[in-house]
């Protein structure tokens, strides 16, 4: 039975629910499902050329298409969540996840597989939407820990997804992965539909900025294509430089449009506030720092022991060695929440990126053993857990409620850009520093060390940027409804 306040009250204040713990669990489940979907192809990347009888350059588009679709969909779906309801958009994003999984499961060619993965990339917006929804439904005293928990699902999904996918690939048919992913997403839909309340949109009555959405999409596609394919096409090639130039022109025009239109896709006036701007810049470096380790450690674990520095682990064993690091994110999320409550999200972010930098120091000492890399992953992901939980709290502490999902989606986009840039930079380092092993060039031990030093340097820069974020004065806007606000509205589930 639902008790609904008058519409005026609904529009004037956020919602309180009597079951915040259930909602947090459901949104965390949705985040894990989305994260698993994005990472589960990792064990298949090396096998795709054989599976589809084509070149590795063609199958690389399976990953690239996912990145492109996610980059475009996350900020746009965030704004749509503000306009039409975050719960509704989570359900909408589940559709391409399900359909994309089915398309991949039956894909007869690499082209069909690319289409399916692009559809699944669209579903990446579920996590930032879920984090934004917490602001409306979770009591103030539980908000920080709830944000940290849902943010941690990005790491938990990968920790579960990679070894699980490796096990399926080793003991069953690879297509089972995608059928299972679609089935899990169906369970997410049922849980969200039945357990998450319908809330009034924060930006109801505003218009959707189609011009801004198309401009942002065009710029992002050009930029990410240039970054992700620059090594393959050549950084000085006409297509790479042309795409970078096109992206620059489009972003300049897009920025001018966003400052002129009445209801922008991304409110740049809010985005350039020092607290938001520096958090987004730090997010780029954190994304880079996090992803650099994810590129180095699996290769060190799986390279043959005959190299002298490879550890000779199977795909499944490598995934299991890395799994505790992802689970550490979930275990530390309550700690990060309490730290944010006690000292503020800026303090938590600085501590997190500091631990991330220390993790690279551990990596340089322990890269010669499986246990050393296990400890490295735990330390690095501990820092990522604190940082990922703090960044949404920093953003939502400044932006209006009508822009919560859009601003959080934009912050997620900044992290994604960081991972894309990190992949390109570390890829160049490892490609340039190689040793011939059995007629094949593989990254050298010195190449891995340089990659880890780059990751450490980027993490230090992230810590410096984070330390420069101005302290927030006054009441935290990210807080859930005050007692007075709660009295204005009651949408509670019995």
C-alpha positions, 0 to 999 in steps of 0.5 A: 500500500502506498501513501502519497503526499499531494503533488505540491509536496512531491515537487518541493522535497525529496522522498523518504523510504522505510526500507533504505537498506533494501533499496541500497542492496537492489541498486548495488545488485544492479551495479554488479550486474552492469559491471559484470556485463562490461568485464566478462569479455576479458577472458575472450579477447585473445580468442575472438579472432579464432572464434570469428575467423577474422583479424585481431584488429577487427575483433578489437572493435568489440571492446571499442564499441562498448567504450564508445556506447558507454561514453555517449550513454552515461551523461545522456541517461543521467540527464534523462534520469533527472527529467523523467525519473532515475528508477525509470531510466535504470529500467530503460537501460536494462533493456539494451543490456538484456537485448545486447546479451542475447545478440552476443549469445547468438552472434554468427559474425564479428559485426553482430557481436560488435552491435551486441556489445555496443548495446550492452555499453549503453547500460553502463549508466545504471551505476551513476543513476543508482548513486544519484537515486540514493540522494533521494531515498537514503537518510542522511546518516546512511548516505555516505556509506550507501554511496560508497557501497554502490560505487564499490560495485564497479570493482566487485563486478570485475572481481566476480566477472573475470574469474567467473567468465574464465571458468565458463570459457574453460569448462563450458561454451563461451556463449553461456556467458551472455545468456547468463548476463541477460538472465542476471539483468532480468533479475535486476529489472524484477528487483528494481520494479518491485522494491525501488519506489517511484519518485518524482523527477528532480527536473520535471518540466525542463526540456531535453537538450537534443542539440547538446546530446548530439554534440556531446556524442559526436565529440566523445566518439571522435575523441575516444576513437582517436585515443583508443585507436591512435597506437594502431592508426599512428598518432601522427596519421591524418585520421587520428589528428583529424578526429582530435581536431574534429573533437576540439571544434565540436567541444568548443561549439558544444560548450558555447551552446550549453552556456546559451540554452535554457535547459542544458544537457550539462550545466557548465556553470555548475561544472566549472565551480572549483569543487566540481571542476577539480573533482572531475579533473581528479577523476580522470587521473584516478581512472588512469591510475586504477586502470594502469594496474589492471593492464599490467597485473593480468599480463604479469600473471599470465606470461610464461615463467620462461620469460624470467618475470612472467608467473605462468598462470592460466586465465582462470588462475589469474582471475582468482588471484585478482578477485580479492582485490575487487572484493576489498572494494566492497569490504572497505566501502562502509569504512569510506562512508564513515570516514566521509561522515567524520572528515568529509569526502575531500579527506576520503578522496585524498586518503584514497588516492594516496593509498593508490599511489602507495599500491604502485610502490608495493607493485614495484617491489612485489611484481615477481610473485603471485602473492606480491601482486595479490597484495598489490591489487588489494592495496590499489583497490583499497585506495580506489574504493575510498576514492570512488565512494568520495567523488560522487559525494563531492559532486552531489554536495554542490549540484542542485537536486535537479542535476544530480544524475546528470552531474554524476553521469558526467563525473563517471564519464571523466573516470571513463576518459581516464581509463581510456587515456590510461589504456592508450598510454600504458599500451604505448609504453608496453608496445615500445618496450618488448622482448622477443619470446618464441618469435613473438614480441612481449612486453619486457620487465622494464616496460612493466616497471615503467608502466607502474612508475607512470601509474604511480606518478599519475596517482600522485598528481591525482592526490595533489589535485584532490588536495586542492579541492576547496572545502564545502561551507555550509549544509551539504547538498548531498544530504538526504532530506532534513526532518522538516523536508521529510514532513513535507512528503511521505512516499513509504512502502508498507 
